[in-house]
Amino acid sequence: MNFNCSINHLPPVIAIDGTSSSGKGTLCMLLAKTLQWNILDSGAIYRTIDLLARYQKIFHNKEEKLLSIAKNLNISFKIIENHLSIMLGHKDISWDIRNNCNVNMILQISSSPKIREILLHYQRKFRVLPGLIADGRDMGTVVFPDAKIKIFLDANLEKRAQRRFQQLQKSNVNVTLREVLKEIKKRDYYDKHRKISPLIKTNDTYILDSTYLSINDVLNKVMTYIQNIQVV
């Protein structure tokens, strides 16, 4: 599938935003495989800063040290079979940042205007040919506002909690469904009400509810939308 670059000759971007555990990550991975494009998991970047901060015993109130970490990141994303690997240098840190993270510190990091400014430029460096699938919460509104295709993926709270709970169980993480539900509800509130880059739906975004859809259904609907945009 060919996408024309913009007037500024920038590689094309498909920006996918949405709520926690709505299926964004899986959709982005499948799209990247289907289109043979690059992929960016923006949430993994914030989680990596948290991981490095804990390695270095840096607390959330030490902003200058966190800024130093943000300025020196070396992250890449690799799709191996049906798994997205987050690489820090040559080390795969996927499991650590997904299942062994400090949620409160991640929220603190993402609330820093200075860190977000550094990461804004860092994330834009992933925009290379043949194109980029960008996964996050402000991809189409802040990071790539000129993206030709913007998608907002959502699902009801209970379904998302169920999905996340099943993921954690597969990773042998000891947690209850009630705890997961509470955590996702808290994250939803934070994402939608934060002062910087809140999670919002824009008028030029294709909104898709995945509550009662399989991941293949979601992929098919999104691919149809992408193809229709190409015709217009």
N, C-alpha and C positions, 0 to 999 in steps of 0.2 A: 504494500500500500504506500503510495507516494504522497507526501505532504509538501506543499510549497512553503519555502521559508518566507518570513516576513520581509518587509522593505529593508530592514536592517540586516537581512541575511542571517538571522538567528535561527538555530535549529528548532524544529517544532516541539511543543510541549503538550502533553495531556495531563491536566492538573486534576487530581482526585482528592477531595476533602471529605470529611465526614466524622461521625461520632466514633467513640472508642468501641472496638469489637464489632463494627458493622460489616466487616469483610473487606476493608480497603486494601490491606496488605496482600491478601490472596488474589484479589482482583488485579492489583497492580502487577504482581508477579506473572499472572497469566497473560495480561496484556503485553508485558515486556517480552515474554516468550513468543507470543503470537506475532507481534509486529517486529520482533528482533531489535528492540530499542533498549536504551539504557534505563536504569531505574534508580530512583532516589527515595529512601525512606527517611523523611525528615525527623520523625520521632526518635529513630535510632541514634541520630546525632546528639540530641539532648541526653539520651540515656548513656551514651558513651562518655560525655563530659562527667556525668554523675559517677560512672564506673571509675574513670581516671582520678576523679577527686577523692573517691574512697580509697583507691590504691595509694594515693599520696597523702591521705589523712587530712584533706582540706575540707573545712566546714563551709556550709552554705553562705555564711556571712563574710567570707573572704573573697569578695568579688574580684579583686585584682588578680588573685591566683587563678580563679576560674576563667577570667578573661585570657590569661596566658595559655591555659589549656585549649580554649576555643580557638586561639590564633594559630595553634600548632597541630591541629587535627590532621590525621592521615587515614581517612576512612574510604573504603570502597565497598561496592555491593556486587555480589556474584550470585547468579542463579545456578544452583547445582541440582539437576533433576527437578523436583517440585519444592525446593527449599531455597529461601533467600538467605544467603550468608552475609553477615556484616563483618567485614575485615578491618582490623586495626593494624595497619602495616601488613604483616603476613600472618597475623593471629586471628582466628575465627572467634569472635566474642558474642555470637548470636545468642547462645543460651544464657550467658551472664546478664546481658542487658535486658532480656525478656523476663527472666525468672528470678533474678537476684539483684533487684534494684531498689533504690530508696525513692518511692513515689513523691514524698514531700519535698525531697531535695530537687527532684526533676522539675517539679512545679515552681520551686524557688528559682532555679536556673532559668527556666523559660519566662519568668516574670521580669528578668533584668533587661532593660532597654539596650544596654551596652553589649551584652552577650548576643541578643537577638540581631543587633546591627551587624556584628561580625559574622554571624551565621547566615544572615541574609545574603551577603556576598559569597560566602562559602558554598551555600546551596546552589547559587546560580552558576557556579563553575561546573556543575554536573550537566549543564545544558550543552551537550555535544551531539554531533551527528551519529547516527541517522535521526535521533530524536530522544526525548526523555519522557518517562512515565513518572510523575511526581506525586508521592503519597504523603498526606499530612492533614493539617487543619487550616492552614492559611496559604496553601499553594496557589489557588486561583485568585485570591484576594490581595495578597501582599508579595509573595515571592515571584510568581509568574502571572501578574495581572493581564498580560497580553496573550496568555495561552489561548490557542484557537479553540480548544475543547476543554470545558470545565464540567466536572461531574461531582455531585454531592451524594454520598452514600449514607444511608441511615437504616435503622431497624428499631423496633420497640425495645425498651429497657430490659424486659425479662428475657427476650431472645438473645440479646447481646451478652447478658450476664451468663446465660446458659452456655453460649459459645466459648466465652472466656474461661469458664469453670472447666469445661471439657478439655480445653488446651492445657490448662494448668495440671489437671489430673494426668494427662499423658506425659507431662514433664515431672511427674511425681512430686508436685508442690502441694503441701498440706494446707488446704484452705477450704472453707465452706462456701456453698452457693450464696448464702446470706451475706457473707463478707465480700464476695465478689460483686454482688448487686450493690452493696453500700459504696464500694470503691468506685464503680462505674458511675453511679449517681453523683458522687462527689466530683468526679472528673468532668462529667457533663456540665455541672454548674460552673466549675472553674473555666472550662473552655469557652463557654458562651458569655461569661461575664468579665473575663479578664480585660484590662484596659488596653493591652497591646495585642493586636492581631487576634481578636475574638473569632470564634467559629461562627460564621454566618453564611447564609445562602444568598447568592446574588442573582439578579435578573437574567444573566446570560449563562446560568448553570443548569445542567440537566440533573434533576433530582430523582433519585431512585431509592425506593424502600425495599430492602432485602429481607424483611421479616419472614415472608412466606416463600422466598425464592431459594433455589439451590445455587451454588456458586456457578454452575454451568448456565443456569437461567440468567444470572446477573451478567456473566460474560457475554452471552448472546445478545442481550438487550443493549449492552454498551457497544458492542461491535456494530450492531445495526445502527445505533445512533451515530457512531463515528463515520460509517459509510454514507449515511444520509447527509452529514455535514459536508462530506467531500463533494457531494453532487451539487450542493447549493452554491 
